Amino acid sequence: MKVLTRRADFLAANRGLRNARSGFVLLTRPNGGQGMRYGITVTKKIGNAVVRNRMKRRFRELLRAVLPEHGLADHDHVLIGRSGGVERDFHLIQCELIDALARARDGRSDPGRGRRPRHGARGGKPA
């Protein structure tokens, strides 16, 4: 398994399927035959550096355990940390990830909430 490092890969994964759980959001997208790849992102909203790094370590171990058996071949997998992800039981998160991967394999994702357009210099309402 390879690790996603380029921002463009993360942005491309964001256009794929999205499966949200209470501890994480899983993004999956075909990558054109580049093998099974994964990426992890945890924002500063989650906590300080210690908390974020702990969550990334847990996610890394989770992906190493689950993806070889349940991952989608030739897809990018991105885990986005949510605030409840650090305290959750590892086995529970593992079961949730397996379920999210099964939904992604079936082509199902969570319904989009619809994002509100941003205002400002990028084409929002004129001032």
C-alpha positions in Angstrom: 0.0 0.0 0.0 1.2 3.5 -0.9 0.6 6.7 1.1 -1.0 9.7 -0.5 1.2 12.8 -0.1 0.1 15.3 -2.8 -2.7 17.7 -2.1 -4.1 17.1 -5.5 -4.7 13.4 -4.6 -6.6 14.4 -1.5 -8.7 16.9 -3.5 -9.4 14.2 -6.1 -10.5 11.7 -3.4 -12.9 14.4 -2.1 -14.8 14.1 -5.4 -15.4 10.4 -4.8 -17.7 8.5 -2.5 -18.1 9.7 1.0 -19.1 7.5 4.0 -19.4 9.2 7.3 -19.2 7.5 10.7 -19.1 9.0 14.2 -15.3 8.8 14.4 -14.2 9.5 10.8 -15.3 10.1 7.2 -14.0 7.7 4.6 -13.5 9.0 1.1 -12.9 6.5 -1.8 -12.2 7.1 -5.4 -10.7 5.0 -8.3 -7.2 6.1 -9.1 -6.7 4.7 -12.6 -4.7 1.5 -11.8 -2.2 3.0 -9.3 -2.9 0.4 -6.7 -4.4 0.7 -3.3 -3.4 4.0 -1.7 -4.4 5.7 1.6 -4.2 9.1 3.2 -5.1 10.5 6.6 -6.1 14.0 7.5 -6.9 15.4 10.9 -7.6 19.2 11.2 -6.7 21.5 14.1 -10.4 21.5 15.1 -9.9 18.1 16.6 -7.3 19.2 19.2 -3.7 20.0 19.8 -0.8 18.3 18.1 -0.7 15.5 20.7 -4.3 14.6 20.1 -4.0 14.9 16.3 -0.9 12.7 16.2 -2.5 10.1 18.4 -5.5 9.9 16.1 -3.3 9.6 13.0 -1.4 6.8 14.6 -4.6 4.9 15.4 -5.9 5.5 11.9 -2.6 4.3 10.3 -2.7 1.1 12.3 -6.4 0.7 11.5 -5.8 1.0 7.8 -2.9 -1.4 7.9 -5.1 -4.0 9.5 -8.2 -3.6 7.4 -7.3 -2.4 3.9 -5.4 -5.5 2.7 -8.5 -7.7 3.2 -11.4 -5.2 2.8 -10.0 -2.3 0.8 -10.9 -1.5 -2.8 -8.3 -2.4 -5.4 -7.0 0.5 -7.4 -8.7 3.1 -5.3 -7.6 5.9 -3.0 -8.8 5.8 0.5 -8.8 8.9 2.7 -9.7 9.0 6.4 -10.8 12.3 7.8 -10.7 12.4 11.6 -13.7 13.5 13.5 -13.8 14.8 17.1 -15.0 11.5 18.6 -12.5 9.3 16.9 -9.7 9.5 19.5 -11.9 8.2 22.4 -13.7 5.5 20.5 -12.9 1.8 21.0 -10.4 0.5 18.4 -12.5 -2.6 17.7 -15.6 -0.4 17.2 -13.8 1.9 14.8 -12.5 -1.2 12.9 -16.1 -2.5 12.5 -17.3 0.9 11.3 -14.4 1.1 8.7 -15.2 -2.4 7.4 -18.9 -1.4 7.1 -18.0 1.9 5.3 -15.7 0.0 2.9 -18.5 -2.5 2.1 -20.8 0.5 1.3 -18.1 2.0 -0.9 -17.6 -1.3 -2.7 -21.3 -1.4 -3.5 -21.1 2.1 -4.8 -23.2 3.6 -2.0 -22.3 6.7 -0.2 -24.0 9.1 2.3 -26.3 11.7 0.8 -24.6 15.1 0.4 -25.7 17.8 2.7 -25.2 20.4 0.0 -22.6 23.0 0.7 -23.4 26.7 0.9 -21.5 28.8 -1.5 -18.6 30.8 -0.1 -18.8 34.5 -0.4 -15.7 36.6 -1.2 -13.2 36.9 -4.0 -14.0 33.5 -5.5 -17.2 34.4 -7.3 -19.6 34.8 -4.4 -22.1 37.6 -4.1 -20.8 40.9 -5.5 -20.0 43.6 -2.9 
